Every structure is written in structure tokens, then in C-alpha cells.
Amino acid sequence: MSGESSGDVSHRHPLPPAGTAAPRSRAIAAMAAMELRLALRRGETLVATAVLPVVVLAFFSSVSILPVAGRPVDFLLPGSIAFAVIATSLVSLGITTAYDRYYGVLKRLGGSPLSRGELIAAKILAVLVVETVQVVLLVGVAAGALGWTLPAGLSFGLVVTSVLLGTLAFAGVGLLLAGILRAETMLAVANLLFVASLVLGGIILPLDHLPAPVATVAAALPAAALTDAIRIALGGTGDASGSLALLAGWGVGSVLLAARTFRWE
């Protein structure tokens, strides 16, 4: 025994008053940490978020079927990063959230001091941590196995901005759908949007190789905007401001709708 009285200990380490809620930032961080622990336990989540983007990058960089000038890896790396963002922030987040709602996990959270907005913030924070690992992995594979080198026109700030706005857009859409659709429906819709993004997002095929009406629709969607912004950030030509504005519009709109319409059960 240390010999300290309980009064001495409580004086040196004061406890919060009973019933006092934790600071909002701490509550959000704790929820984000729990989301990360749960993600590591889901094998199918790891496949979708970590393995598939690497497979797309490695496979299409190794075959000569893409209608692009220059090395395939230079075209595919930005698209693979966008693909990883979509896989994590739309597909994985949307599906797991829908099933959490179905199994009553979110109903229990609804009885906690955590608000809808704070729950959404925690989930998006967890997504950003996963995406950071994904980007490092993809760049490592591109540089170590496929001969990619840092381009002269690289803009690190634009890469970060693009990923942040892309995450906001796709996480907002994922949470919006997860909050209003049944879990089985969300599973089907998320996978459909995933495939559509791969085809219409400029990830493996430039938009100008699509039929004109399809390309027009694709250009208004966040997948193509995200791919375009990252491609410009990694040394491509063009102005990314339009793509960033489109991503911001999708992100703000979807997150606000998700925060207003999200149902705990």
C-alpha cells in the first residue's frame, strides 16, 4: 500500500463530476478508434479497401491494353488512389454502417451523448486513417514494383485536398444511403455504385473514350472529379479547381443530408 489516503488521491487526480459528458473531441476520437478496431476484424473490408486497389494498379500497369499515352502506371496511380477512397468511404463505410443499424448497434449509440453529427465525424475520421495507409501502400507498390517516380509537377497539398474532399463526398453519400436503406439494399446499391465508379470515374479508362452522353453524366459525378484532381496533383496538366468545387458540393450536400435524415434504427 502506498499509504496515501483516498482524499489525497482524489485531490491529486480529480475525477469529473458524476454525469459529466466527455469532451466532444474525445468522444469523437474514441468512436473513431472503435471503428478502426472493428474494421481490422472484417476480412472482406480489408480485401475491398486494401487489396482491390493494389490489384487494379498492378494488373493494368502490367498489360498493354489501356488507350493512354506514356506509362500505364502514371495514368493508373491517381485512379487507384481514387478507387481506394471510394472503396473505403462509400462501400465499406456505407455497408458496415447499414448493418450496424440493422443489428441495433446504432440504436444503442443513439442512447449515448453522441449526436448524429459527431457519429458521422467519427466515422469519417476513421476512414481518413485507413485511406492514409492505402495511399502509402499504393505509392509504395507503384514506386517499388512498377517504376513510378515522383513527377516534377507534384503538388502534395493538392493531393491532400483532393483526398479530403473526395472522402467527404463519398462518405457523405455512403452514410446518407446507409441511414435510409435496409442493410441488404445498401449492400447491393453500394456494390453497384462501386462498379459504376470504376467504369465512369476515369480510373481505368479516360472519359473521352466513353460515349458522349455517358461521358457528360460521368463528368458530373464525384468519382471522375476525384480522379481528375488527383491526376493533376500528381503532375498532370489542367486546372483542378472545377473538380475540387464539384467534390466540395457533393461533400457538403451529402453530409448535411445525412446528418438530417440519418436514422439510428
CYANA upper distance limits for C-alpha pairs under 8 A (distance plus 0.5 A):
  4 GLU  CA      8 ASP  CA      6.65
  4 GLU  CA      9 VAL  CA      7.30
  5 SER  CA      9 VAL  CA      7.03
  6 SER  CA     10 SER  CA      6.71
  7 GLY  CA     11 HIS  CA      6.63
  8 ASP  CA     12 ARG  CA      6.81
  9 VAL  CA     13 HIS  CA      6.47
  9 VAL  CA     14 PRO  CA      8.41
 10 SER  CA     14 PRO  CA      5.51
 10 SER  CA     15 LEU  CA      7.48
 16 PRO  CA     20 THR  CA      6.96
 21 ALA  CA    113 PRO  CA      7.70
 22 ALA  CA     26 ARG  CA      6.99
 22 ALA  CA     27 ALA  CA      6.71
 23 PRO  CA     27 ALA  CA      6.81
 24 ARG  CA     28 ILE  CA      6.68
 24 ARG  CA    118 GLU  CA      8.28
 25 SER  CA     29 ALA  CA      6.63
 26 ARG  CA     30 ALA  CA      6.57
 27 ALA  CA     31 MET  CA      6.71
 27 ALA  CA    114 LEU  CA      7.79
 28 ILE  CA     32 ALA  CA      6.62
 28 ILE  CA    114 LEU  CA      8.49
 28 ILE  CA    118 GLU  CA      6.60
 28 ILE  CA    119 LEU  CA      7.50
 28 ILE  CA    121 ALA  CA      7.36
 28 ILE  CA    122 ALA  CA      5.38
 29 ALA  CA     33 ALA  CA      6.64
 29 ALA  CA    122 ALA  CA      6.94
 30 ALA  CA     34 MET  CA      6.82
 31 MET  CA     35 GLU  CA      6.78
 31 MET  CA    119 LEU  CA      7.96
 31 MET  CA    122 ALA  CA      6.21
 31 MET  CA    123 LYS  CA      8.06
 32 ALA  CA     36 LEU  CA      6.83
 32 ALA  CA    122 ALA  CA      5.10
 32 ALA  CA    123 LYS  CA      6.29
 32 ALA  CA    124 ILE  CA      8.49
 32 ALA  CA    125 LEU  CA      6.63
 32 ALA  CA    126 ALA  CA      5.41
 33 ALA  CA     37 ARG  CA      6.84
 33 ALA  CA    126 ALA  CA      7.40
 34 MET  CA     38 LEU  CA      6.74
 35 GLU  CA     39 ALA  CA      6.62
 35 GLU  CA    123 LYS  CA      7.30
 35 GLU  CA    126 ALA  CA      6.79
 36 LEU  CA     40 LEU  CA      6.89
 36 LEU  CA    126 ALA  CA      6.40
 36 LEU  CA    130 VAL  CA      8.38
 37 ARG  CA     41 ARG  CA      7.32
 38 LEU  CA     42 ARG  CA      7.31
 39 ALA  CA     45 THR  CA      7.13
 39 ALA  CA     46 LEU  CA      7.99
 40 LEU  CA     45 THR  CA      8.43
 40 LEU  CA     46 LEU  CA      7.59
 42 ARG  CA     46 LEU  CA      7.05
 43 GLY  CA     47 VAL  CA      6.88
 44 GLU  CA     48 ALA  CA      6.79
 45 THR  CA     49 THR  CA      6.54
 45 THR  CA     92 SER  CA      6.59
 46 LEU  CA     50 ALA  CA      5.95
 46 LEU  CA     51 VAL  CA      7.43
 47 VAL  CA     51 VAL  CA      5.30
 47 VAL  CA     52 LEU  CA      6.76
 48 ALA  CA     52 LEU  CA      6.00
 48 ALA  CA     53 PRO  CA      8.28
 48 ALA  CA     87 ALA  CA      6.65
 48 ALA  CA     88 THR  CA      8.11
 48 ALA  CA     92 SER  CA      7.94
 49 THR  CA     53 PRO  CA      7.56
 49 THR  CA     84 ALA  CA      6.40
 49 THR  CA     87 ALA  CA      5.88
 49 THR  CA     88 THR  CA      5.91
 49 THR  CA     92 SER  CA      7.92
 49 THR  CA    134 GLN  CA      8.05
 50 ALA  CA     54 VAL  CA      7.33
 50 ALA  CA     84 ALA  CA      7.79
 50 ALA  CA    134 GLN  CA      6.68
 51 VAL  CA     55 VAL  CA      6.65
 52 LEU  CA     56 VAL  CA      6.67
 53 PRO  CA     57 LEU  CA      6.71
 53 PRO  CA     80 SER  CA      5.86
 53 PRO  CA     81 ILE  CA      7.79
 53 PRO  CA     83 PHE  CA      6.59
 53 PRO  CA     84 ALA  CA      6.07
 53 PRO  CA    138 LEU  CA      8.19
 54 VAL  CA     58 ALA  CA      6.48
 54 VAL  CA     80 SER  CA      7.75
 54 VAL  CA    138 LEU  CA      6.70
 54 VAL  CA    141 VAL  CA      8.09
 55 VAL  CA     59 PHE  CA      6.26
 56 VAL  CA     60 PHE  CA      6.47
 56 VAL  CA     80 SER  CA      7.32
 57 LEU  CA     61 SER  CA      6.40
 57 LEU  CA     73 VAL  CA      7.64
 57 LEU  CA     76 LEU  CA      6.45
 57 LEU  CA     77 LEU  CA      6.90
 57 LEU  CA     80 SER  CA      6.43
 57 LEU  CA    138 LEU  CA      8.39
 57 LEU  CA    142 ALA  CA      8.24
 58 ALA  CA     62 SER  CA      6.74
 58 ALA  CA    141 VAL  CA      8.42
 58 ALA  CA    142 ALA  CA      8.34
 58 ALA  CA    146 LEU  CA      8.08
 59 PHE  CA     63 VAL  CA      7.20
 60 PHE  CA     64 SER  CA      8.16
 60 PHE  CA     65 ILE  CA      8.17
 60 PHE  CA     66 LEU  CA      8.03
 60 PHE  CA     72 PRO  CA      7.73
 60 PHE  CA     76 LEU  CA      8.07
 60 PHE  CA    204 ILE  CA      8.29
 61 SER  CA     71 ARG  CA      8.35
 61 SER  CA     72 PRO  CA      5.52
 61 SER  CA     73 VAL  CA      5.64
 61 SER  CA     76 LEU  CA      7.52
 61 SER  CA    146 LEU  CA      7.94
 62 SER  CA     72 PRO  CA      8.40
 64 SER  CA     72 PRO  CA      8.37
 66 LEU  CA     72 PRO  CA      7.60
 66 LEU  CA    204 ILE  CA      7.90
 66 LEU  CA    205 LEU  CA      7.57
 67 PRO  CA    205 LEU  CA      7.91
 67 PRO  CA    206 PRO  CA      8.44
 68 VAL  CA     72 PRO  CA      7.55
 68 VAL  CA     75 PHE  CA      7.98
 68 VAL  CA    206 PRO  CA      8.38
 70 GLY  CA     74 ASP  CA      7.98
 71 ARG  CA     75 PHE  CA      7.66
 72 PRO  CA     76 LEU  CA      6.51
 73 VAL  CA     77 LEU  CA      6.22
 73 VAL  CA    142 ALA  CA      7.45
 73 VAL  CA    146 LEU  CA      7.38
 73 VAL  CA    148 TRP  CA      7.13
 74 ASP  CA     78 PRO  CA      8.12
 74 ASP  CA    148 TRP  CA      7.41
 75 PHE  CA     79 GLY  CA      7.66
 75 PHE  CA    231 ARG  CA      7.96
 76 LEU  CA     80 SER  CA      6.40
 76 LEU  CA    203 ILE  CA      7.14
 76 LEU  CA    204 ILE  CA      7.00
 77 LEU  CA     81 ILE  CA      6.74
 77 LEU  CA    138 LEU  CA      7.88
 77 LEU  CA    139 VAL  CA      8.03
 77 LEU  CA    142 ALA  CA      7.60
 78 PRO  CA     82 ALA  CA      6.80
 78 PRO  CA    203 ILE  CA      8.12
 78 PRO  CA    227 THR  CA      6.50
 78 PRO  CA    228 ASP  CA      8.46
 78 PRO  CA    230 ILE  CA      5.90
 78 PRO  CA    231 ARG  CA      5.54
 78 PRO  CA    234 LEU  CA      7.72
 79 GLY  CA     83 PHE  CA      6.47
 79 GLY  CA    201 GLY  CA      8.44
 79 GLY  CA    202 GLY  CA      7.35
 79 GLY  CA    203 ILE  CA      4.60
 79 GLY  CA    204 ILE  CA      7.37
 79 GLY  CA    227 THR  CA      5.75
 79 GLY  CA    230 ILE  CA      8.26
 79 GLY  CA    231 ARG  CA      7.98
 80 SER  CA     84 ALA  CA      6.63
 80 SER  CA    138 LEU  CA      8.05
 80 SER  CA    203 ILE  CA      7.14
 81 ILE  CA     85 VAL  CA      6.85
 81 ILE  CA    134 GLN  CA      8.15
 81 ILE  CA    135 VAL  CA      6.69
 81 ILE  CA    138 LEU  CA      7.60
 81 ILE  CA    227 THR  CA      8.40
 81 ILE  CA    230 ILE  CA      8.44
 82 ALA  CA     86 ILE  CA      6.77
 82 ALA  CA    163 VAL  CA      8.22
 82 ALA  CA    166 GLY  CA      8.40
 82 ALA  CA    203 ILE  CA      7.98
 82 ALA  CA    223 ALA  CA      7.73
 82 ALA  CA    226 LEU  CA      6.64
 82 ALA  CA    227 THR  CA      5.97
 82 ALA  CA    230 ILE  CA      8.03
 83 PHE  CA     87 ALA  CA      6.58
 83 PHE  CA    197 SER  CA      8.42
 83 PHE  CA    198 LEU  CA      7.53
 83 PHE  CA    203 ILE  CA      7.63
 84 ALA  CA     88 THR  CA      6.67
 84 ALA  CA    131 GLU  CA      7.61
 84 ALA  CA    134 GLN  CA      7.26
 84 ALA  CA    135 VAL  CA      8.41
 85 VAL  CA     89 SER  CA      6.31
 85 VAL  CA     90 LEU  CA      8.30
 85 VAL  CA    131 GLU  CA      6.84
 85 VAL  CA    163 VAL  CA      7.76
 85 VAL  CA    166 GLY  CA      7.59
 85 VAL  CA    167 THR  CA      6.78
 85 VAL  CA    170 PHE  CA      8.37
 86 ILE  CA     90 LEU  CA      5.76
 86 ILE  CA     91 VAL  CA      7.17
 86 ILE  CA    167 THR  CA      8.10
 86 ILE  CA    170 PHE  CA      6.80
 86 ILE  CA    194 PHE  CA      7.67
 86 ILE  CA    197 SER  CA      8.49
 86 ILE  CA    223 ALA  CA      8.20
 87 ALA  CA     91 VAL  CA      5.55
 87 ALA  CA     92 SER  CA      6.59
 87 ALA  CA    194 PHE  CA      7.54
 88 THR  CA     92 SER  CA      5.49
 88 THR  CA     93 LEU  CA      6.65
 88 THR  CA    127 VAL  CA      6.94
 88 THR  CA    130 VAL  CA      8.08
 88 THR  CA    131 GLU  CA      7.67
 89 SER  CA     93 LEU  CA      5.82
 89 SER  CA     94 GLY  CA      7.79
 89 SER  CA    124 ILE  CA      7.99
 89 SER  CA    127 VAL  CA      6.56
 89 SER  CA    167 THR  CA      6.41
 89 SER  CA    170 PHE  CA      6.01
 89 SER  CA    171 ALA  CA      5.03
 89 SER  CA    174 GLY  CA      7.37
 90 LEU  CA     94 GLY  CA      5.91
 90 LEU  CA    170 PHE  CA      5.50
 90 LEU  CA    171 ALA  CA      5.76
 90 LEU  CA    172 GLY  CA      8.44
 90 LEU  CA    173 VAL  CA      7.21
 90 LEU  CA    174 GLY  CA      5.01
 90 LEU  CA    175 LEU  CA      8.29
 90 LEU  CA    190 ALA  CA      7.51
 90 LEU  CA    194 PHE  CA      8.50
 91 VAL  CA     95 ILE  CA      6.46
 91 VAL  CA    174 GLY  CA      7.35
 91 VAL  CA    190 ALA  CA      5.75
 91 VAL  CA    191 ASN  CA      7.21
 91 VAL  CA    194 PHE  CA      7.28
 92 SER  CA     96 THR  CA      6.56
 93 LEU  CA     97 THR  CA      6.44
 93 LEU  CA    123 LYS  CA      8.13
 93 LEU  CA    127 VAL  CA      8.13
 93 LEU  CA    171 ALA  CA      7.51
 93 LEU  CA    174 GLY  CA      7.00
 93 LEU  CA    175 LEU  CA      7.79
 94 GLY  CA     98 ALA  CA      6.63
 94 GLY  CA    171 ALA  CA      7.98
 94 GLY  CA    174 GLY  CA      4.80
 94 GLY  CA    175 LEU  CA      5.99
 94 GLY  CA    177 LEU  CA      7.54
 94 GLY  CA    178 ALA  CA      5.79
 94 GLY  CA    186 MET  CA      7.79
 94 GLY  CA    190 ALA  CA      7.61
 95 ILE  CA     99 TYR  CA      6.79
 95 ILE  CA    174 GLY  CA      8.36
 95 ILE  CA    178 ALA  CA      7.30
 95 ILE  CA    183 ALA  CA      7.54
 95 ILE  CA    186 MET  CA      6.68
 95 ILE  CA    187 LEU  CA      6.16
 95 ILE  CA    190 ALA  CA      7.56
 96 THR  CA    100 ASP  CA      6.53
 97 THR  CA    101 ARG  CA      6.70
 97 THR  CA    175 LEU  CA      7.69
 97 THR  CA    178 ALA  CA      6.52
 97 THR  CA    179 GLY  CA      8.37
 98 ALA  CA    102 TYR  CA      6.72
 98 ALA  CA    178 ALA  CA      5.05
 98 ALA  CA    179 GLY  CA      7.18
 98 ALA  CA    181 LEU  CA      7.89
 98 ALA  CA    182 ARG  CA      7.39
 98 ALA  CA    183 ALA  CA      5.39
 98 ALA  CA    186 MET  CA      7.20
 99 TYR  CA    103 TYR  CA      6.54
 99 TYR  CA    183 ALA  CA      5.79
100 ASP  CA    104 GLY  CA      6.68
100 ASP  CA    105 VAL  CA      5.49
100 ASP  CA    106 LEU  CA      6.36
101 ARG  CA    105 VAL  CA      6.34
101 ARG  CA    106 LEU  CA      5.51
101 ARG  CA    107 LYS  CA      7.32
101 ARG  CA    179 GLY  CA      8.32
101 ARG  CA    183 ALA  CA      8.37
101 ARG  CA    264 TRP  CA      6.60
101 ARG  CA    265 GLU  CA      5.82
102 TYR  CA    182 ARG  CA      7.86
102 TYR  CA    183 ALA  CA      6.76
102 TYR  CA    265 GLU  CA      7.17
104 GLY  CA    108 ARG  CA      7.06
104 GLY  CA    265 GLU  CA      7.03
105 VAL  CA    109 LEU  CA      7.05
106 LEU  CA    110 GLY  CA      6.49
106 LEU  CA    264 TRP  CA      5.73
106 LEU  CA    265 GLU  CA      7.22
107 LYS  CA    111 GLY  CA      7.36
107 LYS  CA    264 TRP  CA      5.56
107 LYS  CA    265 GLU  CA      6.08
108 ARG  CA    112 SER  CA      7.63
109 LEU  CA    114 LEU  CA      7.49
109 LEU  CA    264 TRP  CA      8.46
110 GLY  CA    114 LEU  CA      7.56
110 GLY  CA    115 SER  CA      8.01
110 GLY  CA    264 TRP  CA      6.65
114 LEU  CA    118 GLU  CA      6.47
114 LEU  CA    119 LEU  CA      6.84
115 SER  CA    119 LEU  CA      6.64
116 ARG  CA    120 ILE  CA      6.76
116 ARG  CA    259 ALA  CA      6.31
116 ARG  CA    262 PHE  CA      7.75
117 GLY  CA    121 ALA  CA      6.65
117 GLY  CA    259 ALA  CA      6.10
118 GLU  CA    122 ALA  CA      6.60
119 LEU  CA    123 LYS  CA      6.78
120 ILE  CA    124 ILE  CA      6.67
120 ILE  CA    175 LEU  CA      8.10
120 ILE  CA    259 ALA  CA      7.91
121 ALA  CA    125 LEU  CA      6.60
122 ALA  CA    126 ALA  CA      6.80
123 LYS  CA    127 VAL  CA      6.79
124 ILE  CA    128 LEU  CA      6.77
124 ILE  CA    167 THR  CA      8.03
124 ILE  CA    168 LEU  CA      7.93
124 ILE  CA    171 ALA  CA      7.07
125 LEU  CA    129 VAL  CA      7.04
126 ALA  CA    130 VAL  CA      7.01
127 VAL  CA    131 GLU  CA      6.63
127 VAL  CA    167 THR  CA      8.30
128 LEU  CA    132 THR  CA      6.67
128 LEU  CA    164 LEU  CA      8.27
128 LEU  CA    167 THR  CA      7.86
129 VAL  CA    133 VAL  CA      7.25
130 VAL  CA    134 GLN  CA      6.84
131 GLU  CA    135 VAL  CA      6.60
132 THR  CA    136 VAL  CA      6.84
133 VAL  CA    137 LEU  CA      6.64
134 GLN  CA    138 LEU  CA      6.61
135 VAL  CA    139 VAL  CA      6.56
136 VAL  CA    140 GLY  CA      6.48
137 LEU  CA    141 VAL  CA      6.69
138 LEU  CA    142 ALA  CA      6.57
139 VAL  CA    143 ALA  CA      6.47
140 GLY  CA    144 GLY  CA      6.14
140 GLY  CA    145 ALA  CA      8.42
141 VAL  CA    145 ALA  CA      5.88
141 VAL  CA    146 LEU  CA      7.30
142 ALA  CA    146 LEU  CA      5.37
142 ALA  CA    147 GLY  CA      6.86
142 ALA  CA    148 TRP  CA      5.78
143 ALA  CA    147 GLY  CA      5.63
143 ALA  CA    148 TRP  CA      4.92
143 ALA  CA    149 THR  CA      6.50
144 GLY  CA    148 TRP  CA      8.10
150 LEU  CA    154 LEU  CA      7.37
150 LEU  CA    234 LEU  CA      8.36
151 PRO  CA    234 LEU  CA      7.07
151 PRO  CA    235 GLY  CA      6.04
152 ALA  CA    235 GLY  CA      7.01
153 GLY  CA    233 ALA  CA      8.03
153 GLY  CA    234 LEU  CA      7.19
153 GLY  CA    235 GLY  CA      4.69
153 GLY  CA    236 GLY  CA      7.87
154 LEU  CA    233 ALA  CA      6.19
154 LEU  CA    234 LEU  CA      5.20
154 LEU  CA    235 GLY  CA      5.32
155 SER  CA    159 VAL  CA      6.90
155 SER  CA    233 ALA  CA      5.48
155 SER  CA    234 LEU  CA      6.94
155 SER  CA    235 GLY  CA      7.85
156 PHE  CA    160 VAL  CA      6.84
156 PHE  CA    233 ALA  CA      7.49
157 GLY  CA    161 THR  CA      6.64
158 LEU  CA    162 SER  CA      6.41
158 LEU  CA    229 ALA  CA      8.15
158 LEU  CA    230 ILE  CA      7.87
158 LEU  CA    233 ALA  CA      5.84
159 VAL  CA    163 VAL  CA      6.72
159 VAL  CA    229 ALA  CA      8.17
159 VAL  CA    230 ILE  CA      6.17
159 VAL  CA    233 ALA  CA      5.91
159 VAL  CA    234 LEU  CA      7.85
160 VAL  CA    164 LEU  CA      6.59
161 THR  CA    165 LEU  CA      6.61
162 SER  CA    166 GLY  CA      6.37
162 SER  CA    226 LEU  CA      6.87
162 SER  CA    229 ALA  CA      6.52
162 SER  CA    230 ILE  CA      6.64
162 SER  CA    244 LEU  CA      7.15
163 VAL  CA    167 THR  CA      6.40
163 VAL  CA    226 LEU  CA      8.00
163 VAL  CA    230 ILE  CA      8.23
164 LEU  CA    168 LEU  CA      6.71
165 LEU  CA    169 ALA  CA      6.66
165 LEU  CA    244 LEU  CA      7.65
165 LEU  CA    247 LEU  CA      6.24
165 LEU  CA    248 ALA  CA      6.31
165 LEU  CA    251 GLY  CA      7.17
166 GLY  CA    170 PHE  CA      6.65
166 GLY  CA    222 PRO  CA      7.77
166 GLY  CA    226 LEU  CA      6.31
166 GLY  CA    247 LEU  CA      6.48
166 GLY  CA    248 ALA  CA      8.44
166 GLY  CA    251 GLY  CA      7.92
167 THR  CA    171 ALA  CA      6.12
167 THR  CA    172 GLY  CA      8.49
167 THR  CA    251 GLY  CA      8.37
168 LEU  CA    172 GLY  CA      6.30
168 LEU  CA    248 ALA  CA      8.21
168 LEU  CA    251 GLY  CA      5.26
168 LEU  CA    252 VAL  CA      7.93
168 LEU  CA    255 VAL  CA      7.89
169 ALA  CA    173 VAL  CA      6.84
169 ALA  CA    222 PRO  CA      7.59
169 ALA  CA    247 LEU  CA      6.51
169 ALA  CA    248 ALA  CA      7.44
169 ALA  CA    249 GLY  CA      8.39
169 ALA  CA    250 TRP  CA      5.62
169 ALA  CA    251 GLY  CA      3.97
169 ALA  CA    252 VAL  CA      7.69
169 ALA  CA    254 SER  CA      7.20
169 ALA  CA    255 VAL  CA      8.07
170 PHE  CA    174 GLY  CA      6.48
170 PHE  CA    222 PRO  CA      8.24
170 PHE  CA    251 GLY  CA      7.56
171 ALA  CA    175 LEU  CA      6.46
171 ALA  CA    251 GLY  CA      8.41
171 ALA  CA    255 VAL  CA      8.23
172 GLY  CA    176 LEU  CA      6.42
172 GLY  CA    251 GLY  CA      6.47
172 GLY  CA    252 VAL  CA      8.33
172 GLY  CA    253 GLY  CA      8.45
172 GLY  CA    254 SER  CA      5.16
172 GLY  CA    255 VAL  CA      4.84
172 GLY  CA    256 LEU  CA      8.47
172 GLY  CA    258 ALA  CA      6.96
173 VAL  CA    177 LEU  CA      6.67
173 VAL  CA    251 GLY  CA      8.33
173 VAL  CA    254 SER  CA      5.91
173 VAL  CA    255 VAL  CA      7.73
173 VAL  CA    258 ALA  CA      8.16
174 GLY  CA    178 ALA  CA      6.50
174 GLY  CA    190 ALA  CA      8.18
175 LEU  CA    179 GLY  CA      6.43
175 LEU  CA    255 VAL  CA      8.26
175 LEU  CA    258 ALA  CA      6.52
175 LEU  CA    262 PHE  CA      8.15
176 LEU  CA    180 ILE  CA      7.24
176 LEU  CA    254 SER  CA      7.05
176 LEU  CA    255 VAL  CA      7.71
176 LEU  CA    257 LEU  CA      7.13
176 LEU  CA    258 ALA  CA      4.73
176 LEU  CA    259 ALA  CA      8.37
176 LEU  CA    261 THR  CA      7.86
176 LEU  CA    262 PHE  CA      7.11
177 LEU  CA    181 LEU  CA      6.29
177 LEU  CA    186 MET  CA      7.33
177 LEU  CA    258 ALA  CA      8.41
178 ALA  CA    182 ARG  CA      8.03
178 ALA  CA    183 ALA  CA      7.85
178 ALA  CA    186 MET  CA      6.74
178 ALA  CA    262 PHE  CA      8.38
179 GLY  CA    258 ALA  CA      7.56
179 GLY  CA    261 THR  CA      7.45
179 GLY  CA    262 PHE  CA      4.87
179 GLY  CA    263 ARG  CA      5.76
179 GLY  CA    264 TRP  CA      7.87
180 ILE  CA    261 THR  CA      7.85
180 ILE  CA    262 PHE  CA      7.04
180 ILE  CA    263 ARG  CA      7.19
181 LEU  CA    185 THR  CA      6.66
181 LEU  CA    186 MET  CA      6.27
182 ARG  CA    186 MET  CA      6.56
183 ALA  CA    187 LEU  CA      6.70
184 GLU  CA    188 ALA  CA      7.06
185 THR  CA    189 VAL  CA      6.61
186 MET  CA    190 ALA  CA      6.29
187 LEU  CA    191 ASN  CA      6.81
188 ALA  CA    192 LEU  CA      6.66
189 VAL  CA    193 LEU  CA      6.63
190 ALA  CA    194 PHE  CA      6.55
191 ASN  CA    195 VAL  CA      6.81
192 LEU  CA    196 ALA  CA      6.63
193 LEU  CA    197 SER  CA      6.43
194 PHE  CA    198 LEU  CA      6.90
195 VAL  CA    199 VAL  CA      6.90
196 ALA  CA    200 LEU  CA      6.26
196 ALA  CA    201 GLY  CA      8.18
197 SER  CA    201 GLY  CA      5.37
197 SER  CA    203 ILE  CA      8.49
197 SER  CA    223 ALA  CA      6.26
197 SER  CA    224 ALA  CA      8.33
198 LEU  CA    202 GLY  CA      7.82
198 LEU  CA    203 ILE  CA      6.34
198 LEU  CA    204 ILE  CA      7.59
199 VAL  CA    203 ILE  CA      7.59
199 VAL  CA    204 ILE  CA      7.70
199 VAL  CA    205 LEU  CA      7.62
200 LEU  CA    207 LEU  CA      7.65
200 LEU  CA    215 ALA  CA      8.05
200 LEU  CA    218 ALA  CA      5.91
200 LEU  CA    223 ALA  CA      7.87
200 LEU  CA    224 ALA  CA      7.30
201 GLY  CA    207 LEU  CA      8.06
201 GLY  CA    218 ALA  CA      7.17
201 GLY  CA    221 LEU  CA      8.31
201 GLY  CA    222 PRO  CA      8.35
201 GLY  CA    223 ALA  CA      5.08
201 GLY  CA    224 ALA  CA      4.45
201 GLY  CA    225 ALA  CA      8.14
201 GLY  CA    227 THR  CA      7.17
202 GLY  CA    206 PRO  CA      5.30
202 GLY  CA    207 LEU  CA      5.97
202 GLY  CA    223 ALA  CA      8.19
202 GLY  CA    224 ALA  CA      6.01
202 GLY  CA    227 THR  CA      6.93
202 GLY  CA    228 ASP  CA      8.12
203 ILE  CA    224 ALA  CA      8.23
203 ILE  CA    227 THR  CA      7.07
205 LEU  CA    209 HIS  CA      7.37
206 PRO  CA    210 LEU  CA      7.96
207 LEU  CA    215 ALA  CA      6.07
207 LEU  CA    218 ALA  CA      8.02
207 LEU  CA    219 ALA  CA      8.22
208 ASP  CA    212 ALA  CA      8.14
208 ASP  CA    215 ALA  CA      7.23
210 LEU  CA    214 VAL  CA      6.81
210 LEU  CA    215 ALA  CA      6.02
211 PRO  CA    215 ALA  CA      6.53
212 ALA  CA    216 THR  CA      6.68
213 PRO  CA    217 VAL  CA      7.01
214 VAL  CA    218 ALA  CA      6.59
215 ALA  CA    219 ALA  CA      6.54
216 THR  CA    220 ALA  CA      7.36
217 VAL  CA    221 LEU  CA      7.39
218 ALA  CA    223 ALA  CA      8.42
218 ALA  CA    224 ALA  CA      6.92
219 ALA  CA    224 ALA  CA      6.34
219 ALA  CA    225 ALA  CA      7.36
220 ALA  CA    224 ALA  CA      8.15
220 ALA  CA    225 ALA  CA      8.10
220 ALA  CA    246 LEU  CA      8.11
221 LEU  CA    225 ALA  CA      7.21
222 PRO  CA    226 LEU  CA      6.47
222 PRO  CA    246 LEU  CA      7.36
222 PRO  CA    247 LEU  CA      6.17
222 PRO  CA    250 TRP  CA      7.45
223 ALA  CA    227 THR  CA      6.77
224 ALA  CA    228 ASP  CA      6.50
225 ALA  CA    229 ALA  CA      6.61
225 ALA  CA    243 SER  CA      5.10
225 ALA  CA    244 LEU  CA      7.57
225 ALA  CA    246 LEU  CA      7.31
225 ALA  CA    247 LEU  CA      7.06
226 LEU  CA    230 ILE  CA      6.72
226 LEU  CA    243 SER  CA      7.31
226 LEU  CA    244 LEU  CA      8.10
226 LEU  CA    247 LEU  CA      7.48
227 THR  CA    231 ARG  CA      6.51
228 ASP  CA    232 ILE  CA      6.73
228 ASP  CA    240 ALA  CA      7.73
228 ASP  CA    243 SER  CA      7.35
229 ALA  CA    233 ALA  CA      6.64
229 ALA  CA    240 ALA  CA      5.65
229 ALA  CA    243 SER  CA      6.45
229 ALA  CA    244 LEU  CA      7.25
230 ILE  CA    234 LEU  CA      6.65
231 ARG  CA    235 GLY  CA      7.26
231 ARG  CA    236 GLY  CA      5.96
232 ILE  CA    236 GLY  CA      4.51
232 ILE  CA    237 THR  CA      6.18
232 ILE  CA    238 GLY  CA      6.87
232 ILE  CA    239 ASP  CA      7.84
232 ILE  CA    240 ALA  CA      7.02
233 ALA  CA    240 ALA  CA      8.48
240 ALA  CA    244 LEU  CA      6.63
241 SER  CA    245 ALA  CA      6.58
242 GLY  CA    246 LEU  CA      6.73
243 SER  CA    247 LEU  CA      6.72
244 LEU  CA    248 ALA  CA      6.58
245 ALA  CA    249 GLY  CA      6.65
246 LEU  CA    250 TRP  CA      6.79
247 LEU  CA    251 GLY  CA      6.46
248 ALA  CA    252 VAL  CA      6.47
249 GLY  CA    253 GLY  CA      6.45
250 TRP  CA    254 SER  CA      6.40
251 GLY  CA    255 VAL  CA      6.50
252 VAL  CA    256 LEU  CA      6.57
253 GLY  CA    257 LEU  CA      6.72
254 SER  CA    258 ALA  CA      6.47
255 VAL  CA    259 ALA  CA      6.57
256 LEU  CA    260 ARG  CA      6.79
257 LEU  CA    261 THR  CA      6.48
258 ALA  CA    262 PHE  CA      5.82
